[in-house]
C-alpha cells in the first residue's frame, strides 16, 4: 500500500530541506506504526530525514548501511547495491544501459563493499545488527529514483529478523514507489512524481551532499539525547 499527500503530487521544491521533509513524514506516520517500530536511516541522505521522525515519534533510531554500486566515471548513477550484511545485488538492465562490463562491475562492488564496511564500523558502532527479531523496520531515505537500493535494504532487514517493513521517503518517482511497494508492507511517500525524468534533489530548495563527518555528528547528537532521556 502506498500513502501519499495528494496535494504534493507532481510538484517540485516542496521541502525547504531534509529536516523539513522528515517533519512532514513524521506527521504522516503519527499513530500509524506498531509498538515495536524502529526508525532505520539509510546513509547518507536518509539520516537528516530520519532524525526528526525518530524525535517526533519517540522511537528507537539506528542506521541501515546500504550503498549503491556506481561506475567509476559517475557517482550519481547506480547499477547495484551492497547491504550492511554483505549481500550484493546487481541490476543487469542498468549495467547494460551504463555499459558496465564484468571487470568494471568487480571494481565497483569492491569499492562499495569497502565503503559499507567502513560505514558499519563508524556509523553503526561496529554492529550491522540493526533490528531485533520481531521489530517493524521503518526504512528512511531522502528519496527514491530507481528504488533498487531500497529493495536491497528491505531484503536485508527482513532477513535480519524484522517482522514488518515500512518505507518512508519524502519524494519518489511513481515507478520506483510502486516497485518498492511490491516488497514493503507499506510505503509512505509525501511527494510522488510522474514524468519521463526524475531527480530526488528537485523536491528540495536546499540540497547538498551529506558527508560522513556530518553523519557522525548527527548520530552522536541523537544518541547522546537518548542516553539523557529518562525513557532512554
VOPAGU-2260 file (C-alpha; in pm, 1 decimal, decimal comma):
REM VOPAGU-2260
SITE   aa  ch    i         X         Y         Z
SITE  UNK   A    0       0,0       0,0       0,0
SITE  UNK   A    1     121,0     348,7     -87,4
SITE  UNK   A    2      23,4     650,1     120,8
SITE  UNK   A    3      97,4     991,3     -25,2
SITE  UNK   A    4      -5,4    1354,6      10,1
SITE  UNK   A    5    -219,3    1424,5    -299,2
SITE  UNK   A    6    -163,2    1799,1    -269,6
SITE  UNK   A    7     210,8    1744,1    -325,6
SITE  UNK   A    8     182,1    1510,4    -627,4
SITE  UNK   A    9     396,7    1611,0    -925,8
SITE  UNK   A   10     525,3    1923,8    -753,4
SITE  UNK   A   11     890,3    2026,0    -713,9
SITE  UNK   A   12    1063,9    2229,6    -442,2
SITE  UNK   A   13     811,1    2115,5    -183,0
SITE  UNK   A   14    1055,0    2089,2     111,0
SITE  UNK   A   15    1288,2    2353,8     248,0
SITE  UNK   A   16    1546,7    2088,0     334,6
SITE  UNK   A   17    1577,0    1727,4     450,2
SITE  UNK   A   18    1479,8    1811,5     806,5
SITE  UNK   A   19    1150,7    1968,3     699,5
SITE  UNK   A   20    1088,7    1662,5     480,8
SITE  UNK   A   21    1136,0    1441,7     786,9
SITE  UNK   A   22     892,6    1654,1     986,0
SITE  UNK   A   23     630,3    1606,5     713,1
SITE  UNK   A   24     685,4    1229,5     718,4
SITE  UNK   A   25     665,4    1228,7    1096,7
SITE  UNK   A   26     317,1    1377,0    1076,7
SITE  UNK   A   27     216,5    1121,1     813,7
SITE  UNK   A   28     341,2     834,0    1031,6
SITE  UNK   A   29     193,1     957,4    1359,8
SITE  UNK   A   30     -40,9     694,9    1502,4
SITE  UNK   A   31      23,7     455,8    1212,1
SITE  UNK   A   32     311,0     244,0    1346,6
SITE  UNK   A   33     308,4     -66,6    1567,8
SITE  UNK   A   34     453,3     -53,4    1917,8
SITE  UNK   A   35     780,6    -222,0    1825,2
SITE  UNK   A   36     878,5       5,6    1538,9
SITE  UNK   A   37    1234,9     121,3    1483,8
SITE  UNK   A   38    1349,7     403,5    1257,8
SITE  UNK   A   39    1635,9     296,1    1029,2
SITE  UNK   A   40    1806,4     564,2     823,6
SITE  UNK   A   41    1989,3     479,3     502,5
SITE  UNK   A   42    2302,3     694,8     492,7
SITE  UNK   A   43    2392,7     939,7     380,8
SITE  UNK   A   44    2088,1    1145,0     284,8
SITE  UNK   A   45    1840,0     941,9     485,6
SITE  UNK   A   46    1991,4    1037,1     822,2
SITE  UNK   A   47    1883,0    1405,3     835,1
SITE  UNK   A   48    1535,5    1295,3     721,3
SITE  UNK   A   49    1507,9    1017,8     979,4
SITE  UNK   A   50    1629,2    1212,4    1283,2
SITE  UNK   A   51    1320,2    1439,4    1313,5
SITE  UNK   A   52    1093,5    1136,6    1255,7
SITE  UNK   A   53    1253,6     947,2    1544,6
SITE  UNK   A   54    1239,8    1258,8    1763,2
SITE  UNK   A   55     874,5    1335,3    1689,6
SITE  UNK   A   56     754,8     976,6    1734,7
SITE  UNK   A   57     997,0     897,0    2020,8
SITE  UNK   A   58    1110,9     576,2    1853,3
SITE  UNK   A   59    1444,4     390,2    1858,6
SITE  UNK   A   60    1683,7     503,3    1586,3
SITE  UNK   A   61    1972,2     343,3    1401,5
SITE  UNK   A   62    2124,7     332,3    1055,7
SITE  UNK   A   63    2087,6      59,2     794,6
SITE  UNK   A   64    2401,3      88,7     586,3
SITE  UNK   A   65    2315,6      21,8     223,1
SITE  UNK   A   66    2500,4     181,6     -65,7
SITE  UNK   A   67    2452,9     180,9    -441,1
SITE  UNK   A   68    2725,3      45,2    -668,0
SITE  UNK   A   69    2830,1     312,8    -916,6
SITE  UNK   A   70    3056,5     318,3   -1222,1
SITE  UNK   A   71    3396,6     479,7   -1177,4
SITE  UNK   A   72    3302,6     761,3   -1415,7
SITE  UNK   A   73    2974,2     867,1   -1248,3
SITE  UNK   A   74    2897,2     850,1    -876,2
SITE  UNK   A   75    2537,9     967,1    -921,4
SITE  UNK   A   76    2402,0     665,3   -1109,2
SITE  UNK   A   77    2394,6     308,2    -985,9
SITE  UNK   A   78    2376,2     -42,1   -1125,8
SITE  UNK   A   79    2355,8    -236,9    -799,9
SITE  UNK   A   80    2369,4    -216,5    -421,9
SITE  UNK   A   81    2554,1    -359,6    -120,8
SITE  UNK   A   82    2384,5    -401,2     218,7
SITE  UNK   A   83    2513,5    -397,4     576,2
SITE  UNK   A   84    2518,7    -778,5     590,1
SITE  UNK   A   85    2749,1    -800,1     288,1
SITE  UNK   A   86    2490,2    -903,9      30,9
SITE  UNK   A   87    2547,1    -775,8    -320,5
SITE  UNK   A   88    2283,0    -733,0    -588,8
SITE  UNK   A   89    2348,3    -611,6    -941,9
SITE  UNK   A   90    2091,8    -486,7   -1192,1
SITE  UNK   A   91    2170,2    -633,4   -1535,0
SITE  UNK   A   92    1948,5    -381,9   -1714,8
SITE  UNK   A   93    2126,2     -84,5   -1555,9
SITE  UNK   A   94    2465,6    -240,6   -1626,9
SITE  UNK   A   95    2374,7    -271,5   -1993,6
SITE  UNK   A   96    2246,8      86,7   -2013,1
SITE  UNK   A   97    2564,2     218,0   -1849,1
SITE  UNK   A   98    2787,0     -17,5   -2049,4
SITE  UNK   A   99    2940,7    -163,9   -1734,8
SITE  UNK   A  100    3142,4    -477,8   -1812,0
SITE  UNK   A  101    3237,0    -755,1   -1567,1
SITE  UNK   A  102    3574,4    -601,9   -1482,5
SITE  UNK   A  103    3422,6    -262,8   -1402,8
SITE  UNK   A  104    3146,4    -433,2   -1201,2
SITE  UNK   A  105    3402,0    -621,6    -988,6
SITE  UNK   A  106    3584,1    -297,8    -914,0
SITE  UNK   A  107    3259,9    -121,9    -830,8
SITE  UNK   A  108    3149,6    -396,9    -594,5
SITE  UNK   A  109    3489,4    -397,4    -420,6
SITE  UNK   A  110    3474,2     -19,8    -369,5
SITE  UNK   A  111    3121,5     -36,2    -236,7
SITE  UNK   A  112    3188,9    -330,6      -3,0
SITE  UNK   A  113    3478,3    -133,9     147,8
SITE  UNK   A  114    3256,8     172,8     185,2
SITE  UNK   A  115    2979,6     -26,6     353,9
SITE  UNK   A  116    3223,0    -196,4     595,1
SITE  UNK   A  117    3373,2     142,8     682,6
SITE  UNK   A  118    3031,6     292,4     748,4
SITE  UNK   A  119    2916,5      -4,6     956,8
SITE  UNK   A  120    3222,5      48,8    1176,9
SITE  UNK   A  121    3184,6     425,1    1207,0
SITE  UNK   A  122    2808,1     482,7    1189,0
SITE  UNK   A  123    2666,7     161,7    1336,3
SITE  UNK   A  124    2925,6     137,3    1613,1
SITE  UNK   A  125    3067,9    -174,9    1450,7
SITE  UNK   A  126    2747,9    -378,8    1459,1
SITE  UNK   A  127    2544,1    -447,0    1144,8
SITE  UNK   A  128    2256,6    -598,3    1350,5
SITE  UNK   A  129    2013,3    -311,6    1301,1
SITE  UNK   A  130    1694,4    -485,7    1413,1
SITE  UNK   A  131    1586,7    -715,8    1691,4
SITE  UNK   A  132    1377,0   -1009,8    1577,5
SITE  UNK   A  133    1012,3    -902,7    1583,1
SITE  UNK   A  134    1074,3    -531,7    1522,6
SITE  UNK   A  135     897,4    -341,2    1248,5
SITE  UNK   A  136    1167,3    -163,3    1049,7
SITE  UNK   A  137    1086,3     183,8     918,4
SITE  UNK   A  138    1339,9     243,5     641,9
SITE  UNK   A  139    1402,2     610,3     565,4
SITE  UNK   A  140    1590,1     772,2     277,4
SITE  UNK   A  141    1574,7    1117,7     120,7
SITE  UNK   A  142    1411,4     990,6    -197,5
SITE  UNK   A  143    1356,8     707,8    -445,1
SITE  UNK   A  144    1482,8     735,4    -800,8
SITE  UNK   A  145    1500,7     374,4    -923,2
SITE  UNK   A  146    1418,5     208,8    -589,9
SITE  UNK   A  147    1687,5     -58,2    -635,8
SITE  UNK   A  148    1889,0      31,4    -324,1
SITE  UNK   A  149    1574,5      38,7    -110,1
SITE  UNK   A  150    1472,0    -304,3    -240,2
SITE  UNK   A  151    1803,7    -447,0    -116,1
SITE  UNK   A  152    1755,9    -270,8     218,4
SITE  UNK   A  153    1411,1    -429,8     256,4
SITE  UNK   A  154    1552,7    -771,6     175,3
SITE  UNK   A  155    1836,2    -731,0     427,1
SITE  UNK   A  156    1624,4    -613,9     721,5
SITE  UNK   A  157    1368,4    -888,6     663,4
SITE  UNK   A  158    1647,1   -1147,0     672,5
SITE  UNK   A  159    1781,2    -979,2     988,6
SITE  UNK   A  160    1451,9   -1060,7    1162,4
SITE  UNK   A  161    1217,0    -767,7    1103,4
SITE  UNK   A  162     854,7    -876,5    1132,7
SITE  UNK   A  163     743,4    -594,7     906,2
SITE  UNK   A  164     898,0    -329,6     682,1
SITE  UNK   A  165     761,0      18,4     624,6
SITE  UNK   A  166     934,9     257,1     385,3
SITE  UNK   A  167     917,4     632,4     448,5
SITE  UNK   A  168    1056,5     872,1     188,7
SITE  UNK   A  169     984,9    1237,3     120,9
SITE  UNK   A  170     986,0    1204,7    -258,9
SITE  UNK   A  171     992,0     934,3    -522,8
SITE  UNK   A  172     921,3     857,5    -884,3
SITE  UNK   A  173     588,6     679,9    -922,3
SITE  UNK   A  174     752,6     377,2   -1085,1
SITE  UNK   A  175    1008,1     340,4    -803,2
SITE  UNK   A  176     744,6     386,7    -533,3
SITE  UNK   A  177     528,1     114,3    -686,4
SITE  UNK   A  178     829,6    -113,2    -725,6
SITE  UNK   A  179     921,3     -75,3    -359,4
SITE  UNK   A  180     558,3    -116,5    -251,4
SITE  UNK   A  181     563,8    -466,2    -400,3
SITE  UNK   A  182     820,4    -568,8    -134,0
SITE  UNK   A  183     739,7    -345,1     163,8
SITE  UNK   A  184     429,6    -374,4     381,6
SITE  UNK   A  185     359,0      -3,5     336,5
SITE  UNK   A  186     521,0     293,4     165,0
SITE  UNK   A  187     477,9     650,0     286,6
SITE  UNK   A  188     584,9     899,1      19,5
SITE  UNK   A  189     478,5    1259,6      60,7
SITE  UNK   A  190     570,3    1375,4    -290,7
SITE  UNK   A  191     506,5    1121,5    -569,0
SITE  UNK   A  192     610,0    1240,0    -914,8
SITE  UNK   A  193     543,2    1111,8   -1263,7
SITE  UNK   A  194     711,6    1203,7   -1589,9
SITE  UNK   A  195     999,9    1084,6   -1805,1
SITE  UNK   A  196    1274,3    1224,7   -1577,9
SITE  UNK   A  197    1315,8    1233,5   -1201,6
SITE  UNK   A  198    1575,0    1378,3    -962,5
SITE  UNK   A  199    1547,2    1349,3    -585,6
SITE  UNK   A  200    1709,1    1692,9    -545,4
SITE  UNK   A  201    1422,2    1861,4    -730,8
SITE  UNK   A  202    1198,9    1818,0    -425,0
SITE  UNK   A  203    1426,5    2034,3    -208,6
SITE  UNK   A  204    1501,4    2406,0    -200,6
SITE  UNK   A  205    1828,1    2333,7     -19,0
SITE  UNK   A  206    2018,3    2027,1    -141,3
SITE  UNK   A  207    2375,1    1920,8     -65,8
SITE  UNK   A  208    2575,9    1603,0     -22,6
SITE  UNK   A  209    2595,3    1479,4     336,6
SITE  UNK   A  210    2949,9    1374,2     422,1
SITE  UNK   A  211    3046,6    1114,6     683,0
SITE  UNK   A  212    3169,5    1377,9     930,5
SITE  UNK   A  213    2825,3    1540,9     929,1
SITE  UNK   A  214    2659,9    1199,7     965,7
SITE  UNK   A  215    2874,7    1114,0    1267,8
SITE  UNK   A  216    2786,2    1444,0    1432,8
SITE  UNK   A  217    2411,8    1388,5    1376,2
SITE  UNK   A  218    2428,7    1034,8    1511,3
SITE  UNK   A  219    2629,4    1139,2    1817,1
SITE  UNK   A  220    2375,1    1409,8    1895,3
SITE  UNK   A  221    2069,6    1185,4    1873,5
SITE  UNK   A  222    2238,4     901,9    2065,3
SITE  UNK   A  223    2350,2    1145,3    2334,4
SITE  UNK   A  224    1997,7    1286,8    2363,4
SITE  UNK   A  225    1861,1     932,6    2405,1
SITE  UNK   A  226    2105,3     848,5    2684,8
SITE  UNK   A  227    2000,0    1166,2    2866,1
SITE  UNK   A  228    1630,2    1090,0    2820,3
SITE  UNK   A  229    1450,1     924,7    3115,3
SITE  UNK   A  230    1297,1     681,2    2864,1
SITE  UNK   A  231    1638,8     601,3    2710,4
